[in-house]
Structures are given as structure tokens and as C-alpha cells.
Amino acid sequence: MNPVCPWILVIDDDPWTREALVAILRRVGYRVTVAPGFDPGLIADPDLPHYQVAVVDFHLPDLNGLEVARRLKELQPDCRIVIISSEPPD
């Protein structure tokens, strides 16, 4: 990848999933910020990166992934959102 590669935000409460996603994304050259849940400070501070993509777990403890996606889009409208889940369907 080129030296100024995009930032990706990974939000997942499961440490194994977070670590796996971060390892894969960094291996291919992305810069990654990781969080166990939604923190508006990660995206509202103008000194922090603008995220091209956010990978968001659907099943988070405080807010579900759809609500996190809605809030992310309010703060960074150009950020693309990928919602994931490692839980089997009911």
C-alpha cells in the first residue's frame, strides 16, 4: 500500500475478534484504531484521524451496531460502515 494509507476503525467487544481484524488489516498496510465499544471521542476530536471505513460488531454491550453506525455517520458522514457478527443466527 502507499505510505499514506487510510485509517480504519474497528469496534468489537470480543478481544479475539478485535485482535484478528487488527492483525489482518495491519498486515495489508492499513492504519487501525481499535475500541471495545462506541466512544464519540474517537471520531469527534478534529486532531484524530478521519476514518475511511469502520468495522462494527452488531452485538455490542451498550449500543447495537446499527446505532453505532448511525452515530458514526453523523460525526463522519464519508466513513463507510461494515457491520459484522460472529454469533450464529437464532
Backbone as ProteinMPNN parsed JSONL, in Angstrom:
{"seq_chain_A": "MNPVCPWILVIDDDPWTREALVAILRRVGYRVTVAPGFDPGLIADPDLPHYQVAVVDFHLPDLNGLEVARRLKELQPDCRIVIISSEPPD", "coords_chain_A": {"N_chain_A": [[0.839, -1.176, 0.0], [0.303, 2.36, -0.399], [2.362, 4.894, 1.25], [0.738, 6.685, 2.673], [-1.673, 5.455, 3.884], [-5.158, 4.584, 4.299], [-7.146, 5.176, 7.272], [-8.704, 2.85, 9.449], [-11.403, 2.106, 11.537], [-11.999, -0.118, 14.114], [-14.522, -1.591, 15.9], [-15.305, -3.661, 18.387], [-16.441, -5.806, 20.91], [-15.38, -8.234, 21.567], [-12.327, -9.546, 22.413], [-10.74, -11.401, 20.941], [-11.767, -11.358, 18.329], [-11.347, -8.65, 17.721], [-8.5, -8.547, 17.839], [-7.838, -10.316, 15.748], [-8.984, -9.033, 13.48], [-7.556, -6.588, 13.51], [-4.916, -7.522, 13.174], [-5.048, -8.655, 10.579], [-5.791, -6.397, 9.012], [-3.69, -4.577, 9.522], [-1.563, -6.048, 8.544], [-1.907, -5.915, 5.804], [-1.416, -3.296, 5.443], [-3.033, -1.167, 6.38], [-3.813, 1.584, 8.564], [-4.899, 1.338, 11.843], [-7.387, 1.966, 14.247], [-8.607, 0.863, 17.318], [-11.36, -0.21, 19.317], [-13.271, -1.296, 22.175], [-15.92, -0.64, 22.322], [-18.419, 1.843, 21.425], [-17.101, 5.057, 21.31], [-17.522, 8.351, 21.322], [-15.457, 10.18, 21.377], [-13.429, 9.079, 19.866], [-13.919, 9.801, 17.27], [-14.883, 12.373, 17.169], [-12.999, 14.277, 17.834], [-11.105, 16.714, 16.259], [-8.374, 16.432, 15.884], [-7.865, 13.793, 15.651], [-7.734, 10.88, 13.45], [-9.459, 10.863, 10.255], [-11.736, 8.462, 9.44], [-11.803, 6.078, 6.889], [-13.156, 3.729, 6.717], [-15.269, 1.906, 8.942], [-15.366, -0.909, 10.926], [-17.791, -2.603, 12.498], [-19.039, -4.352, 15.24], [-22.133, -6.018, 15.471], [-23.379, -6.88, 17.834], [-22.933, -5.264, 20.482], [-22.189, -4.338, 23.902], [-23.376, -1.909, 24.992], [-24.592, -0.281, 22.962], [-26.265, -1.272, 19.971], [-24.858, -2.42, 16.834], [-26.111, -1.086, 14.677], [-27.015, 1.336, 15.787], [-24.565, 2.409, 16.572], [-23.413, 2.701, 14.038], [-25.156, 4.647, 12.965], [-24.531, 6.856, 14.615], [-21.809, 7.149, 14.04], [-21.959, 7.898, 11.332], [-23.186, 10.372, 11.589], [-21.133, 11.884, 12.711], [-18.925, 11.455, 11.059], [-19.619, 11.62, 8.043], [-18.636, 10.602, 5.581], [-17.495, 8.2, 6.144], [-17.383, 4.763, 5.551], [-19.374, 2.01, 6.544], [-19.054, -1.204, 7.916], [-20.861, -3.772, 9.117], [-20.536, -6.399, 11.361], [-20.912, -9.774, 12.679], [-20.202, -12.336, 14.933], [-21.795, -14.174, 16.007], [-23.975, -16.958, 15.8], [-27.025, -17.074, 13.83], [-30.34, -16.98, 15.293]], "CA_chain_A": [[0.0, 0.0, 0.0], [1.096, 3.571, -0.411], [2.734, 5.277, 2.601], [-0.347, 7.384, 3.353], [-2.813, 4.555, 3.736], [-6.344, 5.01, 5.043], [-7.433, 4.735, 8.632], [-9.886, 2.023, 9.656], [-11.817, 2.0, 12.928], [-12.579, -1.421, 14.439], [-15.234, -1.569, 17.172], [-15.796, -5.001, 18.706], [-16.216, -6.073, 22.323], [-14.687, -9.51, 21.728], [-10.902, -9.296, 22.181], [-10.187, -12.286, 19.906], [-12.19, -10.831, 17.034], [-10.604, -7.395, 17.534], [-7.093, -8.847, 17.532], [-7.759, -10.923, 14.415], [-9.238, -7.994, 12.481], [-6.438, -5.645, 13.508], [-3.755, -8.199, 12.584], [-5.263, -8.766, 9.131], [-5.785, -5.07, 8.391], [-2.337, -4.009, 9.594], [-0.684, -6.852, 7.682], [-2.029, -5.432, 4.426], [-0.949, -1.927, 5.383], [-3.927, -0.134, 6.885], [-3.648, 2.11, 9.914], [-6.109, 0.88, 12.53], [-7.739, 2.334, 15.617], [-9.467, -0.204, 17.822], [-12.097, 0.102, 20.542], [-14.206, -2.353, 22.571], [-17.277, -0.119, 22.227], [-18.5, 3.162, 20.813], [-16.597, 6.196, 22.068], [-17.583, 9.5, 20.415], [-14.163, 10.852, 21.367], [-12.582, 8.504, 18.821], [-14.198, 10.367, 15.957], [-15.308, 13.764, 17.243], [-11.827, 15.132, 18.006], [-10.553, 17.047, 14.935], [-6.96, 16.039, 15.795], [-7.791, 12.354, 15.396], [-7.888, 10.602, 12.019], [-10.742, 10.665, 9.569], [-11.772, 7.043, 9.094], [-12.4, 5.745, 5.604], [-14.043, 2.593, 6.97], [-15.423, 1.423, 10.313], [-15.873, -2.274, 11.044], [-18.526, -2.517, 13.758], [-19.76, -5.54, 15.687], [-23.559, -5.747, 15.669], [-23.754, -7.166, 19.221], [-22.095, -4.582, 21.461], [-22.905, -4.325, 25.18], [-24.147, -0.71, 25.303], [-25.377, 0.094, 21.779], [-26.069, -2.262, 18.905], [-24.073, -1.938, 15.706], [-26.862, -0.137, 13.848], [-26.982, 2.635, 16.463], [-23.183, 2.891, 16.45], [-23.265, 3.144, 12.645], [-25.877, 5.911, 12.822], [-23.751, 7.908, 15.275], [-20.589, 7.357, 13.255], [-22.304, 8.639, 10.113], [-23.453, 11.763, 11.977], [-19.876, 12.554, 13.013], [-18.045, 11.332, 9.89], [-20.553, 11.155, 7.011], [-17.977, 9.902, 4.477], [-16.987, 6.905, 6.607], [-18.188, 3.594, 5.173], [-19.584, 1.148, 7.705], [-19.245, -2.639, 7.713], [-21.351, -4.358, 10.368], [-20.23, -7.837, 11.407], [-21.321, -10.51, 13.867], [-19.648, -13.692, 14.973], [-22.787, -15.032, 16.658], [-24.857, -17.62, 14.841], [-28.423, -16.601, 13.887], [-31.275, -17.782, 16.133]], "C_chain_A": [[0.884, 1.239, 0.0], [1.332, 4.049, 1.018], [1.641, 6.034, 3.369], [-1.615, 6.557, 3.179], [-3.96, 4.992, 4.636], [-6.4, 4.456, 6.461], [-8.718, 3.923, 8.645], [-10.14, 1.952, 11.155], [-12.474, 0.637, 13.121], [-13.209, -1.316, 15.827], [-15.841, -2.948, 17.39], [-15.48, -5.289, 20.159], [-15.486, -7.391, 22.576], [-13.202, -9.332, 21.423], [-10.287, -10.166, 21.086], [-10.528, -11.772, 18.511], [-11.443, -9.545, 16.725], [-9.174, -7.667, 17.103], [-6.941, -9.431, 16.136], [-7.97, -9.876, 13.326], [-8.069, -7.025, 12.372], [-5.211, -6.277, 12.85], [-3.879, -8.281, 11.065], [-5.131, -7.401, 8.464], [-4.396, -4.435, 8.412], [-1.37, -4.758, 8.681], [-0.743, -6.375, 6.233], [-1.777, -3.927, 4.315], [-1.872, -0.835, 5.859], [-3.482, 0.347, 8.257], [-4.97, 1.865, 10.624], [-6.199, 1.478, 13.925], [-8.743, 1.303, 16.081], [-10.121, 0.227, 19.125], [-13.044, -1.042, 20.875], [-15.664, -1.922, 22.509], [-17.239, 1.267, 21.622], [-18.023, 4.236, 21.784], [-16.603, 7.394, 21.127], [-16.26, 10.255, 20.334], [-13.221, 10.324, 20.3], [-12.788, 9.158, 17.46], [-14.574, 11.839, 15.993], [-14.137, 14.734, 17.356], [-11.207, 15.436, 16.639], [-9.08, 16.683, 14.772], [-6.787, 14.546, 15.538], [-8.077, 12.08, 13.922], [-9.329, 10.592, 11.539], [-10.723, 9.216, 9.089], [-12.452, 6.844, 7.748], [-13.446, 4.653, 5.79], [-14.102, 2.339, 8.474], [-16.01, 0.022, 10.244], [-16.478, -2.369, 12.444], [-19.247, -3.832, 14.049], [-21.23, -5.172, 15.903], [-23.946, -5.883, 17.136], [-22.749, -6.55, 20.185], [-22.878, -4.448, 22.757], [-23.794, -3.095, 25.423], [-25.078, -0.28, 24.176], [-25.221, -1.006, 20.743], [-25.349, -1.61, 17.733], [-24.797, -0.947, 14.824], [-26.863, 1.261, 14.463], [-25.576, 3.238, 16.404], [-22.948, 3.425, 15.039], [-23.951, 4.487, 12.424], [-25.079, 7.066, 13.43], [-22.447, 8.2, 14.538], [-20.871, 8.206, 12.017], [-22.639, 10.103, 10.416], [-22.148, 12.538, 12.132], [-18.886, 12.525, 11.847], [-18.875, 10.76, 8.732], [-19.909, 10.377, 5.865], [-17.44, 8.524, 4.861], [-17.937, 5.797, 6.152], [-18.233, 2.638, 6.357], [-19.78, -0.294, 7.254], [-19.67, -3.208, 9.063], [-21.142, -5.874, 10.297], [-20.843, -8.458, 12.659], [-20.717, -11.902, 13.8], [-20.592, -14.648, 15.688], [-23.675, -15.674, 15.61], [-26.28, -17.066, 14.931], [-29.27, -17.527, 14.742], [-32.057, -18.742, 15.29]], "O_chain_A": [[2.062, 1.178, 0.353], [0.589, 3.661, 1.92], [1.633, 6.016, 4.599], [-2.511, 6.922, 2.419], [-3.747, 5.694, 5.625], [-5.799, 3.434, 6.791], [-9.688, 4.247, 7.959], [-9.214, 1.763, 11.945], [-13.392, 0.276, 12.386], [-12.533, -0.996, 16.805], [-16.762, -3.356, 16.683], [-14.358, -5.042, 20.603], [-15.021, -7.633, 23.69], [-12.845, -9.001, 20.292], [-9.395, -9.708, 20.372], [-9.678, -11.756, 17.621], [-10.96, -9.356, 15.609], [-8.689, -7.094, 16.126], [-6.009, -9.074, 15.415], [-7.217, -9.835, 12.353], [-7.642, -6.681, 11.27], [-4.538, -5.627, 12.051], [-2.917, -8.007, 10.347], [-4.433, -7.266, 7.459], [-3.976, -3.824, 7.43], [-0.459, -4.157, 8.111], [0.257, -6.426, 5.518], [-1.904, -3.348, 3.236], [-1.522, 0.34, 5.751], [-2.852, -0.392, 9.015], [-6.036, 2.148, 10.078], [-5.226, 1.496, 14.68], [-9.632, 0.911, 15.326], [-9.521, 0.935, 19.934], [-13.568, -1.694, 19.972], [-16.558, -2.76, 22.632], [-16.168, 1.805, 21.339], [-18.48, 4.313, 22.924], [-15.775, 7.459, 20.218], [-15.978, 10.902, 19.325], [-12.312, 11.034, 19.869], [-11.918, 9.074, 16.593], [-14.583, 12.495, 14.951], [-14.277, 15.906, 17.003], [-10.821, 14.51, 15.927], [-8.581, 16.627, 13.647], [-5.684, 14.089, 15.241], [-8.602, 12.945, 13.221], [-10.269, 10.351, 12.296], [-9.788, 8.799, 8.405], [-13.535, 7.373, 7.499], [-14.479, 4.641, 5.121], [-13.118, 2.531, 9.188], [-17.025, -0.205, 9.586], [-15.775, -2.235, 13.446], [-19.974, -4.354, 13.203], [-21.526, -4.117, 16.463], [-24.749, -5.097, 17.639], [-21.828, -7.222, 20.649], [-24.108, -4.444, 22.73], [-24.869, -3.231, 26.007], [-26.238, 0.05, 24.425], [-24.155, -1.613, 20.644], [-25.248, -0.386, 17.66], [-24.166, -0.048, 14.268], [-26.729, 2.256, 13.751], [-25.423, 4.443, 16.207], [-22.348, 4.487, 14.869], [-23.394, 5.369, 11.77], [-24.968, 8.132, 12.825], [-22.033, 9.354, 14.424], [-20.113, 9.121, 11.696], [-22.397, 10.976, 9.583], [-22.058, 13.701, 11.738], [-18.103, 13.457, 11.669], [-18.836, 9.557, 8.473], [-20.582, 9.563, 5.234], [-16.984, 7.77, 4.001], [-19.149, 5.889, 6.347], [-17.249, 2.48, 7.08], [-20.556, -0.577, 6.342], [-18.922, -3.133, 10.038], [-21.513, -6.531, 9.325], [-21.244, -7.749, 13.582], [-20.722, -12.555, 12.757], [-20.238, -15.798, 15.947], [-24.082, -15.024, 14.647], [-26.7, -16.633, 16.004], [-28.959, -18.708, 14.897], [-32.883, -19.491, 15.813]]}, "name": "protein", "num_of_chains": 1, "seq": "MNPVCPWILVIDDDPWTREALVAILRRVGYRVTVAPGFDPGLIADPDLPHYQVAVVDFHLPDLNGLEVARRLKELQPDCRIVIISSEPPD"}
